[in-house]
Amino acid sequence: MHVGFQTTVHIGSIQQTAVLEGIMAAKHISTNDTASVLFRFLQHPEFVRTGSRLLFRMGSTQGIGKVTQVFPLETGPADFIDH
């Protein structure tokens, strides 16, 4: 896995495509590696709690983990314009 990798993330009842935004202390992850990573949901924000279990999968690439940190949604005036 590498930055920019897109995968389906499952957290409880949440199932959404997310992009891997960052890997802490590494450039990529291989089989049996452990790392802290940053995912960003692609379609819309989700309510996620710290400590939740997560699973991600894309083809034969799979992983499990735990949510250790959640970043608040940053909204600006453009996010509230009705099209």
C-alpha positions as CSV (number, residue, x, y, z in Angstrom):
1,M,0.0,0.0,0.0
2,H,1.1,3.5,-0.7
3,V,-0.2,7.1,-0.4
4,G,-3.0,7.5,-2.8
5,F,-4.2,3.9,-2.5
6,Q,-8.0,3.7,-2.6
7,T,-9.8,1.0,-0.6
8,T,-13.2,0.2,0.9
9,V,-13.1,0.9,4.6
10,H,-15.6,-0.8,7.0
11,I,-16.1,0.6,10.5
12,G,-19.2,-0.8,12.2
13,S,-22.1,-0.1,9.8
14,I,-20.0,2.3,7.8
15,Q,-18.8,1.1,4.4
16,Q,-17.2,3.7,2.1
17,T,-14.3,4.1,-0.2
18,A,-11.4,6.0,1.3
19,V,-8.0,7.2,0.1
20,L,-4.8,6.6,2.1
21,E,-3.5,10.1,2.8
22,G,-0.5,9.2,4.9
23,I,1.6,6.5,6.4
24,M,3.5,7.4,9.6
25,A,7.2,6.6,9.5
26,A,7.1,4.7,6.2
27,K,6.6,5.3,2.5
28,H,4.7,2.1,1.9
29,I,3.3,-1.0,3.7
30,S,3.9,-4.6,2.7
31,T,2.5,-7.9,4.0
32,N,2.6,-8.3,7.8
33,D,3.7,-4.7,8.3
34,T,2.2,-2.6,11.2
35,A,1.8,1.1,10.8
36,S,-0.4,4.1,11.6
37,V,-2.2,5.4,8.6
38,L,-4.5,8.3,7.7
39,F,-7.6,7.6,5.6
40,R,-9.9,10.2,4.1
41,F,-13.5,9.2,3.1
42,L,-14.1,10.1,-0.6
43,Q,-17.9,10.5,-0.8
44,H,-19.1,12.2,2.5
45,P,-18.0,12.5,6.1
46,E,-18.9,9.8,8.6
47,F,-19.4,9.8,12.4
48,V,-16.5,7.6,13.7
49,R,-15.5,7.0,17.3
50,T,-12.0,6.6,18.6
51,G,-11.4,2.9,19.5
52,S,-13.7,1.6,16.8
53,R,-12.4,-1.5,14.9
54,L,-11.9,-1.1,11.2
55,L,-11.3,-3.4,8.2
56,F,-10.2,-2.4,4.8
57,R,-10.1,-4.4,1.6
58,M,-9.5,-3.9,-2.1
59,G,-9.0,-7.1,-4.1
60,S,-6.5,-9.3,-2.4
61,T,-5.2,-6.4,-0.2
62,Q,-6.8,-6.5,3.3
63,G,-6.1,-5.1,6.7
64,I,-7.5,-4.7,10.2
65,G,-7.0,-2.1,12.8
66,K,-8.4,0.3,15.4
67,V,-9.3,4.0,15.0
68,T,-6.8,5.9,17.2
69,Q,-7.6,9.4,16.2
70,V,-10.4,11.3,14.5
71,F,-10.0,14.7,12.8
72,P,-12.9,17.1,12.7
73,L,-14.5,18.0,9.4
74,E,-13.3,21.4,8.2
75,T,-16.1,23.2,6.5
76,G,-16.0,26.6,4.8
77,P,-18.6,28.9,3.3
78,A,-18.4,27.0,-0.1
79,D,-19.7,23.8,1.6
80,F,-23.1,25.4,2.3
81,I,-23.9,26.8,-1.2
82,D,-27.0,25.2,-2.6
83,H,-26.6,24.2,-6.2
